[in-house]
Amino acid sequence: MARASNLAGKAINLTKTTAPHAISYPLTYFFGIPHGHAVSLTLGDFFVFNSRIDKSNATILNKVNDYPGIFSELLDILGVTDSLSAKQKITKLMLDLDLETKLSMFNITNKDIPLILNNVNVERLENNPRRISKKELQTILMTLI
């Protein structure tokens, strides 16, 4: 565990964290979802969301010209050919580990979405390769209820 934690810290130091991590903080703080589980809840949806990046919606931190190669490498690592298959693989892995895949399993309802949105870590959200509006973020969260 110490080695895994060290490697994760190194990875975060080099690459920063993105939207799933930004959303995980209020999920952990307000609803008691363990941090790693909270990150995984939106990971598949953001894999799909971020796959639709182009020059018009890329964040300033993102080198959009490098992204297709990086994204392709991630698909290869997961052993899939597209973002929807990646999302399905992540969900299957969560289920194989007996992890809940829906926010509703933590008694989170539509009325809790504003609380989550108002407490997202904005700095981490800005690291996401693709810009995301509050409305888009709300849509992703609603699909997980």
LOVO-368293 format. One line per field, with one value per residue: residue in three letters; residue number from 0; y, z, x of N, C-alpha, C, O in turn. Coordinates in steps of 0.02 Angstrom, whole numbers, plus 50000, padded with zeros to 5 digits. Example, Ala and Ser with C-alpha at 12.3 -4.5 7.8 and 13.67 -1.06 7.14 Angstrom:
BEGIN
resn: c(ALA, SER)
resi: c(0, 1)
n_north: c(49716, 49888)
n_up: c(50390, 50354)
n_east: c(50660, 50642)
ca_north: c(49775, 49947)
ca_up: c(50390, 50357)
ca_east: c(50615, 50684)
c_north: c(49835, 50002)
c_up: c(50390, 50394)
c_east: c(50660, 50645)
o_north: c(49834, 50057)
o_up: c(50423, 50402)
o_east: c(50712, 50670)
This chain:
BEGIN
resn: c(MET, ALA, ARG, ALA, SER, ASN, LEU, ALA, GLY, LYS, ALA, ILE, ASN, LEU, THR, LYS, THR, THR, ALA, PRO, HIS, ALA, ILE, SER, TYR, PRO, LEU, THR, TYR, PHE, PHE, GLY, ILE, PRO, HIS, GLY, HIS, ALA, VAL, SER, LEU, THR, LEU, GLY, ASP, PHE, PHE, VAL, PHE, ASN, SER, ARG, ILE, ASP, LYS, SER, ASN, ALA, THR, ILE, LEU, ASN, LYS, VAL, ASN, ASP, TYR, PRO, GLY, ILE, PHE, SER, GLU, LEU, LEU, ASP, ILE, LEU, GLY, VAL, THR, ASP, SER, LEU, SER, ALA, LYS, GLN, LYS, ILE, THR, LYS, LEU, MET, LEU, ASP, LEU, ASP, LEU, GLU, THR, LYS, LEU, SER, MET, PHE, ASN, ILE, THR, ASN, LYS, ASP, ILE, PRO, LEU, ILE, LEU, ASN, ASN, VAL, ASN, VAL, GLU, ARG, LEU, GLU, ASN, ASN, PRO, ARG, ARG, ILE, SER, LYS, LYS, GLU, LEU, GLN, THR, ILE, LEU, MET, THR, LEU, ILE)
resi: c(0, 1, 2, 3, 4, 5, 6, 7, 8, 9, 10, 11, 12, 13, 14, 15, 16, 17, 18, 19, 20, 21, 22, 23, 24, 25, 26, 27, 28, 29, 30, 31, 32, 33, 34, 35, 36, 37, 38, 39, 40, 41, 42, 43, 44, 45, 46, 47, 48, 49, 50, 51, 52, 53, 54, 55, 56, 57, 58, 59, 60, 61, 62, 63, 64, 65, 66, 67, 68, 69, 70, 71, 72, 73, 74, 75, 76, 77, 78, 79, 80, 81, 82, 83, 84, 85, 86, 87, 88, 89, 90, 91, 92, 93, 94, 95, 96, 97, 98, 99, 100, 101, 102, 103, 104, 105, 106, 107, 108, 109, 110, 111, 112, 113, 114, 115, 116, 117, 118, 119, 120, 121, 122, 123, 124, 125, 126, 127, 128, 129, 130, 131, 132, 133, 134, 135, 136, 137, 138, 139, 140, 141, 142, 143, 144)
n_north: c(49940, 50061, 50080, 50088, 50203, 50296, 50292, 50338, 50467, 50521, 50515, 50603, 50721, 50742, 50745, 50808, 50818, 50785, 50820, 50708, 50692, 50819, 50823, 50725, 50771, 50843, 50733, 50643, 50721, 50769, 50656, 50545, 50452, 50346, 50414, 50364, 50284, 50381, 50456, 50361, 50350, 50446, 50429, 50348, 50417, 50538, 50495, 50472, 50602, 50681, 50625, 50689, 50803, 50955, 51091, 51199, 51176, 51140, 51151, 51283, 51230, 51114, 51027, 51015, 50956, 50849, 50767, 50666, 50559, 50529, 50494, 50382, 50298, 50277, 50207, 50091, 50041, 50008, 49910, 49926, 49997, 50116, 50260, 50234, 50097, 50098, 50163, 50065, 49961, 50014, 50027, 49891, 49842, 49910, 49851, 49719, 49733, 49751, 49881, 50020, 50095, 50200, 50359, 50365, 50254, 50296, 50371, 50493, 50619, 50708, 50832, 50852, 50886, 51027, 51056, 50976, 51030, 51162, 51143, 51087, 51059, 51188, 51220, 51093, 51055, 51140, 51082, 50984, 50908, 50950, 51089, 51116, 51154, 51212, 51165, 51055, 50976, 50955, 50879, 50761, 50717, 50696, 50586, 50488, 50468)
n_up: c(50000, 50038, 49937, 49825, 49860, 49858, 49721, 49665, 49717, 49652, 49519, 49524, 49555, 49437, 49334, 49381, 49447, 49389, 49335, 49392, 49514, 49569, 49594, 49687, 49816, 49883, 49884, 49968, 50086, 50122, 50108, 50151, 50068, 50031, 49978, 49858, 49802, 49780, 49681, 49578, 49544, 49448, 49349, 49229, 49158, 49138, 49060, 48939, 48917, 48908, 48795, 48692, 48654, 48580, 48488, 48520, 48646, 48733, 48882, 48938, 48990, 48923, 48794, 48654, 48533, 48570, 48634, 48563, 48544, 48676, 48729, 48651, 48695, 48827, 48801, 48746, 48858, 48939, 48861, 48766, 48630, 48617, 48697, 48761, 48782, 48870, 48979, 49013, 49049, 49161, 49246, 49258, 49324, 49445, 49492, 49502, 49609, 49709, 49725, 49738, 49602, 49580, 49631, 49703, 49784, 49895, 49958, 49894, 49813, 49682, 49741, 49811, 49722, 49697, 49815, 49797, 49676, 49717, 49796, 49730, 49694, 49624, 49574, 49542, 49449, 49345, 49294, 49212, 49051, 48958, 48953, 49069, 49101, 49233, 49207, 49122, 49210, 49306, 49229, 49210, 49343, 49370, 49291, 49365, 49475)
n_east: c(50042, 50098, 50192, 50108, 50037, 50140, 50177, 50058, 50055, 50167, 50123, 50014, 50081, 50152, 50055, 49942, 49772, 49605, 49435, 49353, 49418, 49402, 49266, 49255, 49286, 49173, 49087, 49148, 49163, 49032, 48950, 49015, 49079, 49211, 49367, 49438, 49338, 49241, 49304, 49306, 49172, 49132, 49223, 49212, 49110, 49175, 49278, 49214, 49160, 49279, 49334, 49279, 49347, 49404, 49481, 49401, 49348, 49447, 49545, 49652, 49766, 49783, 49865, 49799, 49835, 49914, 49827, 49745, 49837, 49874, 49750, 49721, 49821, 49777, 49658, 49715, 49784, 49677, 49625, 49526, 49426, 49357, 49281, 49157, 49163, 49269, 49212, 49116, 49202, 49266, 49156, 49121, 49235, 49222, 49102, 49146, 49229, 49140, 49093, 48985, 48899, 48816, 48758, 48640, 48642, 48704, 48615, 48604, 48518, 48428, 48408, 48524, 48621, 48652, 48726, 48838, 48889, 48918, 49026, 49131, 49302, 49375, 49502, 49557, 49461, 49489, 49602, 49558, 49560, 49465, 49359, 49229, 49062, 48952, 48825, 48850, 48921, 48822, 48733, 48808, 48816, 48680, 48652, 48704, 48626)
ca_north: c(50000, 50119, 50089, 50112, 50272, 50335, 50298, 50381, 50535, 50542, 50526, 50665, 50776, 50753, 50756, 50841, 50780, 50816, 50827, 50658, 50706, 50881, 50807, 50677, 50803, 50849, 50667, 50616, 50764, 50774, 50593, 50492, 50403, 50345, 50457, 50328, 50264, 50442, 50473, 50312, 50357, 50487, 50417, 50324, 50471, 50588, 50466, 50487, 50675, 50706, 50599, 50735, 50865, 50986, 51156, 51247, 51163, 51119, 51200, 51316, 51186, 51055, 51031, 50976, 50917, 50788, 50729, 50604, 50507, 50512, 50459, 50317, 50258, 50257, 50154, 50030, 50017, 49977, 49855, 49941, 50036, 50179, 50287, 50200, 50033, 50114, 50175, 50000, 49923, 50044, 50007, 49819, 49836, 49932, 49799, 49661, 49750, 49764, 49953, 50049, 50136, 50253, 50404, 50350, 50203, 50333, 50415, 50558, 50631, 50768, 50892, 50859, 50907, 51094, 51052, 50948, 51079, 51220, 51125, 51056, 51091, 51224, 51213, 51027, 51055, 51176, 51038, 50937, 50925, 50983, 51134, 51090, 51203, 51184, 51127, 50990, 50939, 50935, 50825, 50700, 50695, 50673, 50519, 50441, 50463)
ca_up: c(50000, 50040, 49870, 49782, 49879, 49833, 49649, 49651, 49731, 49597, 49460, 49535, 49552, 49367, 49288, 49416, 49447, 49345, 49358, 49440, 49579, 49593, 49618, 49743, 49882, 49918, 49893, 50028, 50144, 50141, 50105, 50181, 50019, 50032, 49925, 49796, 49776, 49756, 49617, 49527, 49525, 49388, 49303, 49164, 49124, 49115, 49004, 48880, 48909, 48886, 48729, 48643, 48657, 48519, 48502, 48547, 48716, 48772, 48931, 48921, 49012, 48880, 48727, 48618, 48480, 48600, 48667, 48530, 48558, 48747, 48737, 48619, 48741, 48882, 48776, 48741, 48926, 48962, 48817, 48731, 48569, 48618, 48764, 48792, 48806, 48928, 49034, 49032, 49083, 49228, 49285, 49273, 49375, 49508, 49514, 49522, 49675, 49752, 49736, 49711, 49542, 49576, 49689, 49741, 49833, 49953, 49976, 49861, 49768, 49641, 49784, 49837, 49667, 49709, 49868, 49766, 49628, 49751, 49836, 49687, 49697, 49560, 49549, 49511, 49391, 49291, 49266, 49166, 48983, 48923, 48995, 49087, 49132, 49288, 49178, 49100, 49271, 49334, 49187, 49227, 49410, 49367, 49261, 49416, 49530)
ca_east: c(50000, 50143, 50221, 50054, 50023, 50197, 50171, 50001, 50077, 50211, 50082, 49976, 50129, 50171, 49999, 49887, 49710, 49555, 49366, 49329, 49448, 49372, 49199, 49260, 49291, 49109, 49057, 49179, 49151, 48961, 48913, 49055, 49103, 49284, 49394, 49450, 49273, 49210, 49336, 49287, 49101, 49123, 49279, 49188, 49075, 49224, 49316, 49173, 49158, 49344, 49351, 49249, 49385, 49430, 49513, 49352, 49329, 49505, 49568, 49715, 49820, 49787, 49894, 49748, 49866, 49941, 49774, 49724, 49886, 49868, 49686, 49729, 49862, 49734, 49614, 49756, 49797, 49615, 49609, 49463, 49437, 49322, 49268, 49100, 49189, 49310, 49164, 49088, 49255, 49275, 49097, 49127, 49286, 49192, 49055, 49187, 49257, 49083, 49085, 48924, 48912, 48766, 48754, 48580, 48658, 48729, 48559, 48611, 48462, 48433, 48411, 48593, 48666, 48680, 48776, 48899, 48914, 48944, 49085, 49181, 49368, 49381, 49571, 49562, 49417, 49524, 49653, 49527, 49581, 49410, 49320, 49163, 49018, 48912, 48769, 48876, 48937, 48758, 48707, 48845, 48795, 48611, 48651, 48729, 48578)
c_north: c(50063, 50133, 50116, 50185, 50318, 50345, 50343, 50454, 50563, 50558, 50591, 50725, 50793, 50776, 50798, 50796, 50819, 50814, 50772, 50670, 50768, 50868, 50762, 50710, 50812, 50781, 50634, 50655, 50761, 50706, 50533, 50438, 50404, 50378, 50420, 50306, 50325, 50463, 50426, 50321, 50396, 50474, 50396, 50379, 50524, 50560, 50482, 50562, 50702, 50680, 50645, 50803, 50890, 51055, 51206, 51236, 51139, 51173, 51228, 51273, 51128, 51070, 50986, 50934, 50851, 50741, 50666, 50546, 50483, 50472, 50389, 50270, 50234, 50201, 50088, 50000, 49980, 49918, 49864, 49986, 50103, 50199, 50253, 50132, 50043, 50125, 50109, 49958, 49949, 50024, 49933, 49808, 49856, 49879, 49737, 49671, 49764, 49837, 49976, 50093, 50193, 50294, 50388, 50296, 50233, 50383, 50486, 50563, 50694, 50831, 50903, 50885, 50978, 51095, 51027, 51000, 51139, 51206, 51086, 51095, 51122, 51217, 51146, 51023, 51089, 51135, 50989, 50956, 50963, 51027, 51103, 51145, 51170, 51143, 51058, 50946, 50913, 50876, 50759, 50673, 50666, 50602, 50466, 50433, 50397)
c_up: c(50000, 49971, 49822, 49796, 49853, 49758, 49629, 49663, 49677, 49534, 49466, 49529, 49479, 49324, 49316, 49415, 49410, 49376, 49405, 49511, 49610, 49624, 49680, 49811, 49916, 49928, 49956, 50090, 50168, 50146, 50129, 50133, 50021, 49969, 49858, 49762, 49746, 49688, 49562, 49503, 49460, 49335, 49234, 49124, 49099, 49061, 48939, 48866, 48880, 48818, 48674, 48644, 48587, 48537, 48533, 48621, 48760, 48823, 48910, 48940, 48965, 48814, 48683, 48562, 48506, 48624, 48630, 48544, 48630, 48759, 48708, 48663, 48801, 48861, 48771, 48809, 48953, 48919, 48781, 48671, 48568, 48689, 48798, 48819, 48868, 48989, 49059, 49070, 49153, 49273, 49305, 49328, 49443, 49536, 49537, 49591, 49727, 49771, 49704, 49651, 49533, 49639, 49733, 49794, 49898, 49978, 49949, 49810, 49727, 49683, 49813, 49784, 49678, 49763, 49839, 49719, 49661, 49791, 49796, 49694, 49629, 49532, 49513, 49448, 49332, 49260, 49214, 49094, 48943, 48973, 49009, 49122, 49191, 49262, 49154, 49160, 49304, 49294, 49203, 49295, 49408, 49337, 49312, 49475, 49524)
c_east: c(50044, 50172, 50167, 50038, 50078, 50192, 50113, 50019, 50122, 50171, 50043, 50021, 50146, 50112, 49942, 49825, 49657, 49485, 49341, 49356, 49416, 49304, 49202, 49260, 49223, 49075, 49084, 49158, 49078, 48925, 48953, 49079, 49179, 49312, 49404, 49386, 49237, 49239, 49310, 49215, 49091, 49177, 49257, 49153, 49123, 49269, 49280, 49173, 49223, 49364, 49325, 49283, 49404, 49457, 49465, 49336, 49387, 49523, 49635, 49775, 49832, 49820, 49851, 49779, 49895, 49887, 49753, 49773, 49882, 49805, 49690, 49770, 49820, 49686, 49652, 49769, 49736, 49593, 49542, 49477, 49401, 49303, 49209, 49121, 49232, 49265, 49135, 49140, 49266, 49216, 49100, 49179, 49258, 49144, 49092, 49217, 49203, 49077, 49020, 48943, 48863, 48766, 48694, 48593, 48687, 48677, 48568, 48554, 48474, 48440, 48481, 48641, 48693, 48734, 48842, 48930, 48947, 49007, 49137, 49246, 49382, 49451, 49581, 49519, 49451, 49580, 49624, 49546, 49527, 49373, 49253, 49123, 48982, 48854, 48792, 48893, 48873, 48729, 48742, 48822, 48724, 48607, 48673, 48682, 48541)
o_north: c(50112, 50190, 50162, 50224, 50373, 50401, 50382, 50498, 50621, 50608, 50630, 50777, 50851, 50820, 50821, 50743, 50880, 50807, 50789, 50658, 50770, 50898, 50762, 50681, 50791, 50772, 50600, 50626, 50751, 50700, 50477, 50383, 50457, 50371, 50444, 50309, 50320, 50485, 50448, 50301, 50381, 50504, 50423, 50386, 50552, 50599, 50502, 50583, 50741, 50710, 50640, 50855, 50850, 51075, 51252, 51282, 51119, 51232, 51199, 51279, 51096, 51120, 50927, 50882, 50803, 50682, 50614, 50490, 50423, 50421, 50342, 50211, 50177, 50154, 50035, 49939, 49928, 49880, 49815, 50009, 50144, 50158, 50244, 50111, 50002, 50100, 50097, 49924, 49909, 50006, 49915, 49767, 49822, 49863, 49705, 49622, 49786, 49853, 49954, 50124, 50231, 50268, 50397, 50294, 50198, 50430, 50534, 50518, 50729, 50878, 50958, 50904, 50988, 51131, 51054, 51012, 51165, 51252, 51057, 51156, 51087, 51210, 51144, 50991, 51068, 51151, 50957, 51016, 51004, 51006, 51069, 51178, 51109, 51092, 51009, 50885, 50856, 50829, 50707, 50613, 50616, 50562, 50407, 50394, 50382)
o_up: c(49966, 49950, 49783, 49750, 49829, 49733, 49582, 49624, 49658, 49501, 49418, 49502, 49462, 49282, 49279, 49385, 49400, 49437, 49456, 49560, 49671, 49675, 49720, 49859, 49973, 49977, 49993, 50141, 50227, 50182, 50128, 50154, 50013, 49914, 49807, 49701, 49692, 49644, 49507, 49447, 49422, 49281, 49184, 49064, 49044, 49021, 48890, 48810, 48833, 48785, 48616, 48636, 48542, 48595, 48568, 48654, 48817, 48809, 48868, 48910, 48968, 48781, 48675, 48545, 48468, 48635, 48663, 48554, 48643, 48794, 48738, 48669, 48823, 48899, 48788, 48818, 48986, 48937, 48768, 48661, 48524, 48735, 48859, 48872, 48914, 49043, 49119, 49118, 49200, 49331, 49362, 49373, 49493, 49595, 49586, 49627, 49782, 49828, 49650, 49650, 49485, 49694, 49794, 49844, 49948, 50014, 49978, 49770, 49737, 49664, 49836, 49801, 49669, 49755, 49855, 49723, 49637, 49817, 49825, 49699, 49582, 49471, 49459, 49399, 49275, 49205, 49177, 49079, 48900, 49029, 48967, 49168, 49198, 49291, 49165, 49159, 49327, 49324, 49208, 49302, 49442, 49357, 49302, 49521, 49565)
o_east: c(50028, 50176, 50181, 50028, 50064, 50201, 50118, 50001, 50117, 50184, 50039, 50001, 50154, 50119, 49899, 49826, 49664, 49478, 49310, 49321, 49403, 49286, 49155, 49235, 49216, 49038, 49048, 49138, 49065, 48876, 48929, 49097, 49209, 49285, 49380, 49379, 49207, 49202, 49294, 49199, 49045, 49175, 49281, 49164, 49114, 49296, 49311, 49185, 49222, 49407, 49346, 49251, 49418, 49456, 49486, 49312, 49376, 49517, 49670, 49828, 49885, 49804, 49865, 49752, 49899, 49899, 49744, 49751, 49887, 49806, 49665, 49755, 49827, 49673, 49626, 49764, 49742, 49549, 49507, 49533, 49414, 49308, 49210, 49098, 49233, 49279, 49131, 49123, 49276, 49226, 49085, 49168, 49271, 49146, 49073, 49229, 49218, 49058, 49002, 48996, 48867, 48775, 48697, 48557, 48694, 48693, 48542, 48543, 48524, 48474, 48496, 48698, 48753, 48784, 48896, 48990, 48997, 49039, 49182, 49246, 49400, 49459, 49610, 49538, 49441, 49603, 49661, 49548, 49544, 49358, 49223, 49148, 48981, 48836, 48757, 48880, 48870, 48703, 48710, 48810, 48710, 48564, 48661, 48696, 48497)
